[in-house]
Amino acid sequence: MVSTAQKIVISGYYGFRNSGDEAVLQSILNALHRQSQAAGLAIEPVVLSIDPEWTTATYGVKSVHRMKLGEVRQAISESAGLISGGGSLLQDVTSSKTIPYYLGIIKLAQWMGKPTFIYAQGIGPVNRKVFHPLIKSVFRKCAYVSVRDMQSRQLLQSIGLDVNRIQVVPDPVMGLELPDGTTPGEAAAVQTPPALKTVGISVRYWEESRQELNAIAEGLLQACAKTPLHLRFLPFHYPLDNDASRYMMQKLEKEAAALGASVSLCEDALHPQQMLREVAACDALIGMRLHSLIYAAGRRVPLMGVSYDPKIDHFLERISCKPVGSTVKLDGGEVAAELLLLLEQGEAWKREREQIIDTLVEEAESPARRIVEYLCRKG
């Protein structure tokens, strides 16, 4: 018999229409549901979101506004605990306010006597040393800590945390499944022109000069000159990535058409499983966004990453890959050569990584299992 539902508050970068972070949320919700059902424990998630109405409509769970302290306090006070993660929540590259916010939410729960769980987070970069003792103080009081790569574990160890209490797990999105039993390679909503292989492209603005986007565009055209392709742009963060995609499309469309290639933009895949379906339909993927690469790996789509952040390198290393270049140094010729190789040797690419990826997918639910086990013991 399933027990009375226990509310669990989930804190993260949710409601911002970032497909990667939304996929993290969907993956955590799925894993908690499966693990709690297996244990006979009923869990009722409550998500902290910048857009609670959208989050509730999208995922069918209760949600409160992440910036309304009264609502957050009330949700935590009624809960059995708080999950923080996943994603890159504790880093100070995008803003100096990010770390204080997420630590503050965890600390609030701890003050209220609630168990707190760190769920597959990517920690760092943390360039401001003033944050180190704050992270140490909060994490020492967490009931469970998991990170998504060894580098995050090493950073936590360097600021004084007991490394034996830190579990290294895959990113939660490695376990995300296609909806309704869809199989890898099933056609996406937009039909690929006959005989053209589809290359998924996930780009974002990073360098002011746009040199990395120009290099990718140059590489794509060189590849299309060898074999016409369908270039399918997949924006992972709405609307910024849509703008970056259109910037590249303007550079590509006329010349690509002359080469017999085609260019399209996916603009309506706001739910993570819709975007996962788009990625699954690709023959190869070029990605700047971390979760575009994780989506591709999870669906066994041959991929290459362009590095703008250490998290890209860390994930690629985990699946025995290297970035084709970085936003600072990227050559169009190398992009074309690597892409053509992936398209030609895609099956070999999959076979070489099959066991690695299968293991990551299997281990992706480990944090949910540990959290459910903790709640069952305390219950």
MIGUNU-993036 format. One record per residue (C-alpha): x, y negated, z negated. Coordinates in steps of 0.02 Angstrom, whole numbers, padded with zeros to 5 digits, always signed. Layout:
<recs>
XYZ/...
</recs>
This chain:
<recs>
+00000+00000+00000/+00066-00172+00046/+00092-00287-00103/+00025-00463-00127/+00108-00580-00002/+00264-00671-00060/+00294-00841+00018/+00468-00870+00088/+00521-01045+00141/+00633-01050+00296/+00745-01203+00322/+00834-01240+00485/+00837-01350+00641/+00658-01309+00689/+00526-01404+00786/+00651-01501+00891/+00615-01399+01051/+00792-01329+01055/+00770-01156+01131/+00921-01086+01041/+00864-01139+00868/+00684-01092+00906/+00749-00920+00957/+00839-00909+00789/+00674-00943+00701/+00579-00817+00808/+00714-00687+00776/+00711-00716+00587/+00521-00705+00584/+00524-00543+00685/+00659-00465+00576/+00573-00512+00413/+00409-00441+00477/+00485-00275+00529/+00591-00254+00373/+00454-00305+00252/+00327-00189+00334/+00450-00045+00321/+00473-00084+00136/+00288-00108+00099/+00314-00291+00056/+00201-00428+00123/+00294-00589+00166/+00213-00754+00212/+00340-00871+00295/+00329-01059+00272/+00439-01152+00397/+00514-01325+00369/+00493-01413+00536/+00506-01587+00612/+00341-01546+00700/+00238-01432+00586/+00085-01429+00698/+00187-01370+00849/+00280-01241+00744/+00118-01171+00675/+00038-01164+00848/+00193-01083+00924/+00231-00951+00793/+00069-00929+00698/+00149-00967+00529/+00122-01101+00398/+00237-01251+00418/+00271-01413+00324/+00364-01570+00373/+00550-01553+00335/+00569-01739+00294/+00420-01754+00175/+00496-01714+00007/+00330-01689-00081/+00275-01557+00045/+00445-01473+00037/+00444-01468-00153/+00269-01397-00156/+00312-01262-00030/+00468-01209-00126/+00378-01212-00294/+00248-01088-00226/+00379-00975-00147/+00477-00821-00197/+00635-00894-00121/+00716-00996+00017/+00809-00943+00175/+00931-01067+00252/+00978-01028+00430/+01032-00976+00550/+01118-01086+00676/+01255-01215+00650/+01176-01306+00504/+01330-01344+00400/+01440-01446+00517/+01481-01631+00523/+01518-01654+00708/+01344-01707+00765/+01308-01810+00608/+01375-01843+00432/+01196-01823+00366/+01174-01642+00422/+01270-01555+00282/+01194-01658+00140/+01018-01623+00206/+01034-01434+00218/+01132-01419+00055/+01003-01531-00027/+00861-01414+00022/+00955-01263-00045/+01001-01356-00205/+00820-01408-00231/+00766-01226-00225/+00904-01178-00347/+00852-01315-00469/+00677-01243-00461/+00743-01070-00507/+00714-00991-00336/+00835-00866-00256/+00919-00937-00102/+00984-00842+00050/+01105-00899+00186/+01050-00814+00347/+01183-00785+00482/+01244-00964+00485/+01390-01031+00587/+01488-01137+00463/+01591-01284+00526/+01677-01380+00588/+01680-01472+00422/+01802-01615+00450/+01756-01716+00295/+01842-01632+00148/+01719-01713+00028/+01591-01583+00084/+01700-01434+00035/+01663-01434-00154/+01479-01466-00119/+01466-01314-00005/+01562-01209-00132/+01450-01263-00276/+01288-01224-00183/+01344-01061-00100/+01411-00989-00264/+01233-00991-00331/+01155-00908-00178/+01086-00732-00199/+01150-00682-00027/+01268-00760+00100/+01291-00705+00280/+01382-00792+00423/+01385-00756+00609/+01573-00747+00638/+01738-00715+00551/+01792-00896+00570/+01644-00954+00464/+01691-00826+00332/+01871-00886+00333/+01816-01067+00313/+01709-01022+00162/+01854-00923+00089/+01970-01072+00114/+01858-01183+00007/+01859-01057-00135/+01714-00937-00109/+01732-00752-00146/+01755-00671+00024/+01679-00508-00040/+01511-00594-00061/+01506-00654+00121/+01435-00534+00250/+01481-00561+00434/+01333-00520+00545/+01282-00553+00726/+01181-00707+00773/+00997-00664+00739/+00954-00698+00922/+01050-00541+00974/+00898-00445+00912/+00768-00549+01005/+00659-00444+01119/+00562-00485+01276/+00373-00504+01250/+00250-00365+01288/+00382-00234+01322/+00457-00326+01471/+00613-00239+01532/+00780-00321+01577/+00783-00384+01755/+00595-00411+01769/+00553-00556+01883/+00530-00727+01804/+00386-00844+01842/+00475-00924+01990/+00507-00802+02132/+00685-00789+02196/+00701-00816+02383/+00723-00649+02474/+00898-00574+02468/+00968-00711+02356/+01045-00666+02189/+00995-00780+02045/+01122-00873+01940/+01057-00948+01779/+01138-01113+01729/+01126-01189+01555/+01211-01359+01542/+01209-01504+01423/+01284-01679+01421/+01449-01683+01328/+01592-01779+01411/+01547-01960+01455/+01634-01940+01623/+01524-01789+01664/+01684-01705+01726/+01628-01534+01663/+01460-01545+01753/+01546-01603+01912/+01667-01456+01902/+01526-01332+01878/+01432-01407+02026/+01588-01395+02133/+01612-01213+02082/+01432-01170+02121/+01446-01244+02296/+01607-01149+02328/+01521-00988+02274/+01370-01025+02385/+01487-01052+02532/+01541-00870+02511/+01367-00800+02476/+01204-00900+02466/+01129-00898+02291/+00974-00953+02198/+01035-01078+02068/+00910-01078+01925/+00934-01215+01796/+00880-01166+01620/+00869-01314+01498/+00887-01252+01319/+00858-01418+01231/+00710-01520+01289/+00723-01654+01359/+00912-01687+01355/+00960-01529+01448/+00827-01563+01578/+00914-01727+01616/+01085-01643+01626/+01012-01511+01742/+00936-01642+01857/+01103-01734+01862/+01182-01576+01932/+01037-01536+02047/+01057-01705+02132/+01237-01659+02170/+01192-01486+02233/+01027-01483+02325/+01069-01554+02496/+01232-01460+02518/+01163-01300+02440/+01018-01300+02564/+01140-01319+02708/+01229-01163+02645/+01068-01062+02638/+01058-01073+02448/+00912-01134+02342/+00900-01235+02181/+00761-01234+02051/+00728-01297+01875/+00635-01207+01736/+00541-01340+01638/+00401-01245+01551/+00492-01111+01449/+00474-01196+01279/+00443-01034+01185/+00607-00938+01157/+00537-00776+01227/+00485-00866+01386/+00664-00926+01407/+00730-00753+01365/+00624-00685+01507/+00700-00814+01626/+00876-00764+01575/+00834-00578+01593/+00786-00608+01774/+00959-00677+01818/+01100-00580+01901/+01230-00687+01810/+01231-00839+01695/+01344-00989+01669/+01315-01066+01498/+01369-01212+01392/+01234-01184+01261/+01283-01046+01138/+01113-00966+01138/+01106-00958+01328/+01257-00843+01314/+01179-00744+01171/+01017-00725+01271/+01118-00661+01419/+01221-00540+01315/+01067-00472+01228/+00985-00438+01398/+01149-00370+01472/+01163-00510+01600/+01345-00540+01654/+01395-00709+01587/+01530-00840+01578/+01542-00980+01453/+01606-01158+01461/+01674-01207+01292/+01631-01372+01208/+01637-01307+01029/+01732-01168+00937/+01569-01072+00914/+01569-01035+01102/+01744-00960+01093/+01701-00860+00937/+01549-00779+01016/+01636-00742+01181/+01781-00661+01087/+01656-00551+00997/+01595-00477+01162/+01769-00464+01239/+01753-00618+01349/+01847-00781+01369/+01780-00952+01421/+01807-00996+01603/+01867-01164+01539/+01820-01305+01423/+01730-01469+01447/+01901-01553+01440/+01982-01438+01567/+01875-01350+01695/+01917-01307+01875/+01782-01283+02006/+01882-01153+02099/+01899-01047+01942/+01712-01062+01909/+01675-01001+02086/+01800-00857+02076/+01735-00797+01907/+01553-00810+01963/+01582-00710+02122/+01675-00578+02021/+01531-00563+01897/+01406-00543+02039/+01513-00414+02126/+01560-00314+01972/+01407-00341+01863/+01376-00159+01826/+01555-00133+01771/+01541-00288+01659/+01388-00211+01575/+01467-00040+01552/+01623-00113+01472/+01520-00206+01341/+01373-00090+01317/+01432-00016+01152/+01485-00185+01081/+01319-00266+01124/+01216-00117+01063/+01305-00129+00894/+01273-00317+00881/+01089-00294+00922/+01072-00157+00791/+01160-00260+00657/+01063-00421+00692/+00926-00377+00566/+01047-00341+00423/+01013-00507+00333/+00824-00480+00338/+00846-00305+00269/+00956-00368+00127/+00835-00508+00083/+00685-00390+00082/+00781-00268-00028/+00820-00410-00150/+00637-00464-00158/+00580-00285-00185/+00701-00266-00332/+00645-00429-00410/+00463-00388-00379/
</recs>
